[in-house]
Amino acid sequence: MKVYADNAATTKMSKAAIEAMTDCLDNCYGNPSGFYSLAQRAKERVESARREIAEVINAEPREIIFTSGGSEADNQAILTAANIGKSKGKMHIITSAFEHHAVLHTIKKLEKSGFSVTYLPVHENGIVSPEELEQAITEQTCFVSIMSANNEIGTIQPISEIGAICKKHGVIFHTDAVQAVGHLNIDVKSQNIDMLSASAHKFHGPKGVGFLYVRKGIRVSTLIEGGAQEKGKRAGTENVAGIVSMAAALKESVKNMEKDNAHMREIRDYLIKGLSEIEHSALNGDAKCRLAGNLNFSFEGIEGESILILLDQKGICASSGSACTSGALDPSHVLLAIGRVHDVAHGSLRLTVGEDITKEQADYIIDNVKNIVAHLRSFSPVWRDLKEGKRQYILP
Ligand SMILES: Cc1ncc(COP(=O)(O)O)c(C=O)c1O
């Protein structure tokens, strides 16, 4: 059996997205900046995609900038907000400890150049507290960047409350909504979101294309200089087929969202129940306030990487709680942020199921994870020490 359970990493392109893309590549290959009708057709397709995408998040088409994906959108949003802050002499940023590195690394760079940063805790449930956010705001705060949903543990953040607080204090609010767009309802107006980043490959669109929403009235800083595309806000010939395909994918995801989420939630909870039977294991992040397809478990006494290799041999694609940085395995900053100690964070497994997941596949996952954890523990020195009482269990 094959099970793709790594949808937070990327999703398979939908048929609608592939068809839109191939049709565009075949019939609409003109450069949108050209004057002849082939070029104008390409331009029309880009503008129609802009309208469709704007409608999904209740924005205006002119508030959408097409980018190469989520990382670029995050970088541009943060640079934009920082430049506005600097011009007003406001040099304080608020973010959370478990943002994606596209946000954290960009903000770290600003910190080195003189900005001060508050990294809000996310607590054991993996959720930012709006009260703590409000307490952190000072006269110097120029912007807040809090993700809509976490990519590793799937926890959904109180975006509407945060938006209202930022509005009240006159602080720009950016949200990295890469894991949320196409999966959760978003309304930038009622949620008081000033900037929002999204990426097509997380909602069955192609890789290498995304968008940044910037509320009208905010002066956008450019990351890429060159031609006058995107009204001078992002130079470079438009990725026409990617943009058109992204719009087709998003429309479809949103159309099926309620039904798909209901199904994924049911399977997710079934998986959580099954995996919770493994002794000395724990679900990471709030059990309910999380994306419909996400579950993330820590198992004491084993290495997440080994689980992945053995799951792969069984045809199951998943990911772990460690990242390979400079040749060494570092535990995930997300799991550390919710209070998991290094050893436990290392023994973590993220499963992100899609809308086509079946109950049979869920049973297959549960059986295999149970067997693999037992097998790995059978020769783990850490597990032996725990069993012999030489170490204390951390997970119940
Ligand atoms: C929350 C979040 N932000 C940003 C990104 C980066 O997006 P992209 O891969 O499109 O650059 C990702 C991708 O994993 C993500 O999950």
The ligand as a Gaussian input file, in Angstrom:
#p B3LYP/6-31G(d) Opt

LIG

0 1
 C        4.337000      28.168000       7.151000
 C        5.204000      28.233000       5.939000
 N        5.708000      29.408000       5.541000
 C        6.481000      29.532000       4.450000
 C        6.807000      28.430000       3.701000
 C        7.667000      28.608000       2.481000
 O        6.898000      28.487000       1.319000
 P        7.592000      28.179000      -0.103000
 O        8.036000      26.770000      -0.044000
 O        6.508000      28.399000      -1.099000
 O        8.695000      29.164000      -0.245000
 C        6.337000      27.173000       4.074000
 C        6.725000      25.963000       3.315000
 O        6.884000      24.902000       3.860000
 C        5.496000      27.072000       5.212000
 O        4.998000      25.895000       5.612000

